[in-house]
Amino acid sequence: LLVSYNDEDIYLFDANSSSNAKYIHRYKGHRNSMTVKGVNFYGPRSEFVVSGSDCGHVFLWDKETESIVQLLEGDVTGVVNCLEPHPYHPFLATSGLDHDVKIWTPTSNEPVDFDKIESVVLANDRERDEERRRPDYPLNGDLLRFMVNHIARRRLRRTESDAEEGIDEDDSSSEENGERVQCYPS
């Protein structure tokens, strides 16, 4: 089970283990705070873990060693949040805030730039630390979770209300002439 948490690392759990509470691998270096990031296995034997990042890069980790083995510049605007490997061929599709989808294949003859990887990872760590020190950050996890839950509850109530209105159309009386007041529980 491969899991990505908000503003956290990526964890691999053994779904067949009797103790699912302890992860077996942890993949670090990317940023996952602004939007949900896709995370997936990659390679003919799923030997890599791949994820997007708030820094605009695509990260590839060796599944067993947890080492970053490749860093791709995926999004000029700054966020790669969707990625999908091809099930049979070594292709990877990514997208983010840019208005395009990028298709990746392992064809580069350039060596991996480990200095750049280190620089990007350090910048991501620094940004994560700075953000965590700001308790009044407007979109901290608690506030964002509250807002998403609130919107979901309102949509559900509207959907239920619309369904009831469709069923009870003939039974309505004074509600047709007056404005309905909707009160939402807190």
C-alpha positions in Angstrom: 0.0 0.0 0.0 1.6 3.2 -1.2 0.4 6.3 0.7 1.0 10.0 0.3 0.0 12.3 3.2 -0.6 16.1 3.1 2.7 17.9 3.8 4.4 14.7 4.7 6.5 12.0 3.0 5.4 9.0 1.0 5.1 5.7 2.9 4.9 2.1 1.7 3.0 -0.3 4.0 2.8 -4.1 3.7 -0.9 -4.8 3.3 -0.3 -8.5 4.0 1.4 -7.8 7.3 -0.5 -8.5 10.6 0.8 -5.1 11.8 -0.2 -2.5 9.2 0.7 0.4 11.6 4.5 0.4 10.7 5.6 1.4 7.3 8.3 -0.6 5.5 9.7 2.2 3.3 9.7 6.0 3.5 10.4 8.3 0.5 11.5 11.8 1.2 12.4 15.0 -0.7 9.2 16.1 -2.5 6.7 18.7 -1.3 3.0 17.8 -0.9 1.1 20.7 0.7 -0.6 22.8 -2.0 -2.6 20.1 -3.8 -3.1 16.4 -3.8 -0.2 14.6 -5.5 -0.4 11.4 -7.3 2.0 8.7 -6.2 2.5 5.4 -8.0 4.8 2.5 -8.8 6.9 2.6 -12.0 9.0 0.2 -13.9 8.4 -3.3 -15.4 8.6 -4.8 -11.9 7.3 -1.7 -10.0 10.9 -1.2 -8.8 10.5 2.6 -8.6 8.1 5.0 -6.7 7.1 8.1 -8.6 5.4 11.3 -7.4 4.8 14.9 -8.3 5.7 17.8 -6.1 4.8 21.4 -5.3 8.3 22.4 -6.6 7.3 21.4 -10.1 9.4 18.3 -10.3 8.7 14.6 -10.8 10.6 12.5 -8.3 11.6 8.9 -8.9 12.8 6.8 -5.9 14.3 3.3 -5.9 11.6 1.3 -4.1 14.0 -0.7 -2.0 16.8 1.7 -1.2 14.5 4.8 -0.9 17.1 6.8 -2.8 16.1 9.5 -5.3 17.3 8.2 -8.7 15.9 10.8 -11.0 14.4 14.3 -10.9 12.4 15.6 -13.8 11.4 19.2 -14.4 7.7 18.6 -14.9 5.8 21.9 -14.5 6.9 25.4 -15.2 4.0 26.9 -13.1 5.3 24.9 -10.1 3.1 21.9 -9.3 3.0 18.4 -10.6 0.0 16.7 -9.1 -1.1 14.0 -11.6 1.0 11.2 -13.0 0.2 7.9 -14.5 2.6 5.2 -15.7 1.7 3.1 -18.7 0.9 -0.4 -17.5 3.2 -2.2 -20.1 5.6 0.3 -21.6 8.1 2.6 -20.0 6.0 5.8 -20.4 4.9 8.2 -17.7 2.2 10.9 -18.2 2.3 13.9 -15.9 0.3 17.1 -15.6 0.1 20.0 -13.1 -0.9 23.6 -13.3 0.5 24.0 -16.8 -2.1 23.6 -19.5 -0.5 20.5 -21.0 0.3 16.8 -20.3 3.8 15.6 -20.6 4.8 12.2 -21.7 8.1 10.9 -20.4 10.3 8.0 -21.6 13.7 6.8 -20.3 15.7 8.0 -23.3 18.1 10.6 -21.8 21.9 10.1 -22.3 22.6 12.8 -19.6 23.8 11.6 -16.2 21.6 12.2 -13.2 22.4 15.6 -11.6 22.7 14.6 -8.0 23.8 18.1 -7.0 20.5 19.5 -8.4 18.5 16.8 -6.6 20.2 17.7 -3.3 19.5 21.4 -4.0 15.8 20.8 -4.7 15.4 18.5 -1.7 17.0 21.1 0.6 14.7 23.8 -0.7 11.7 21.6 -0.2 12.7 20.8 3.4 13.3 24.5 4.1 9.9 25.5 2.7 8.2 22.8 4.7 9.9 23.9 7.9 9.0 27.5 7.2 5.4 26.7 6.6 5.1 24.5 9.7 6.4 27.4 11.8 3.5 29.6 10.6 0.5 28.6 12.8 -1.6 31.3 11.2 -1.0 30.0 7.7 -4.4 30.6 5.9 -4.6 27.1 4.4 -3.2 25.0 7.2 -4.4 21.4 7.3 -7.1 21.9 9.9 -8.7 24.9 8.2 -8.5 23.3 4.8 -10.0 20.0 6.1 -12.8 22.0 7.8 -13.6 23.9 4.6 -13.7 20.8 2.4 -15.9 19.0 4.9 -18.2 22.0 5.1 -18.6 22.3 1.3 -19.2 18.6 1.0 -22.0 18.7 3.6 -23.6 21.6 1.9 -23.5 19.9 -1.5 -25.0 16.7 0.0 -27.8 18.7 1.6 -28.6 20.5 -1.6 -28.6 17.2 -3.5 -31.0 15.7 -1.0 -33.1 18.8 -1.0 -33.3 18.9 -4.8 -34.3 15.2 -4.8 -37.1 15.8 -2.2 -38.4 18.8 -4.1 -38.7 16.7 -7.2 -40.7 14.1 -5.4 -42.9 16.5 -3.4 -43.6 19.0 -6.2 -47.4 18.4 -6.1 -47.5 18.7 -2.3 -45.9 22.1 -2.0 -48.1 25.0 -1.0 -46.8 28.2 0.6 -43.2 27.3 -0.1 -43.7 28.1 -3.8 -44.6 31.7 -3.1 -42.0 32.4 -0.4 -38.3 32.1 -0.2 -37.1 29.0 1.6 -34.7 29.5 4.5 -32.1 26.8 4.8 -30.4 26.4 8.2 -27.3 24.3 8.4 -26.2 22.7 11.6 -22.7 23.6 12.8 
